[in-house]
Amino acid sequence: MSLMKALVPSTILTLLVAAIVGALGSEADHVGFLDLENARIAGQSVYWSWPFFMAVMAINGLLVMHAAKRT
């Protein structure tokens, strides 16, 4: 249940970071930790990074579980 609570903030943060890095003209697609992908969804170009999403999801999940234990 706590991982589901971390899903929305993780998705938003990943989209935000990937959009900023992609919009700045990163030429290093599929290189390095971010491993940015430029996908086309409904005719729109969207940047995404699975490794970054998984890392952020893990951190957010731990924070949510820690907060749940304190209450």
N, C-alpha and C positions, 0 to 999 in steps of 0.2 A: 504494500500500500504506500509506503513512504517513497518508493522509487517512482510511483505514478505522480506524486506531488512534485518531484524534481523534474519531470518531463517537460513541462511548459517553460520554466525558466531556462532550462538547458537548451531547448530549441530556440528560444528567443535570443539568448546570448550567442549561440552558434551562428544563427542567421545574421545577427548584427556584426560580429567580428568578420565573418566570411564576406559579407557585403562591403565592409569598409576596406578590407585588404584587396578584394577583387576590383572595387571601384578605383583604387589607387593605382591600378594597372600592374598588379603583380604578374610578372612574366614567369614566375617559378611554379606554375601549376603542376601538381603531382610531384613536387619535390619538397622535402623537409617534413616537419611534423604536421603542418596543417593539411597537406595533401588536398588542396582546393580542387573542386570539380565545378565546371561551368555547365549547368544543366539548363535545358530549355523546357519550361513548363507553361503550357497554354500560350506559347509564343513569346514568353518573357524569359530573359536570361537571369538565372538564379545561381549564386555561388553557394557551395555547401562543403563541409568538411566532416566526414565520419569520424576520423581519429579525434578531432577536437570535440565533437559532440559527445563521444564516449567518455573522454576525460572529464568534461564539464558535468556530465550526467553522474559519474562516479563521485565527484566532489560534492555536487548538490545532494545526492542520495545520502552521503555520509553526514552532511550538515542537517538534513531533515531527520535522520535517525537519531542523531545526537540531541537535537532539540526535542524530539518526542520522548526520549528517555528522561529529560530534565523536568518534564511536566507530569 
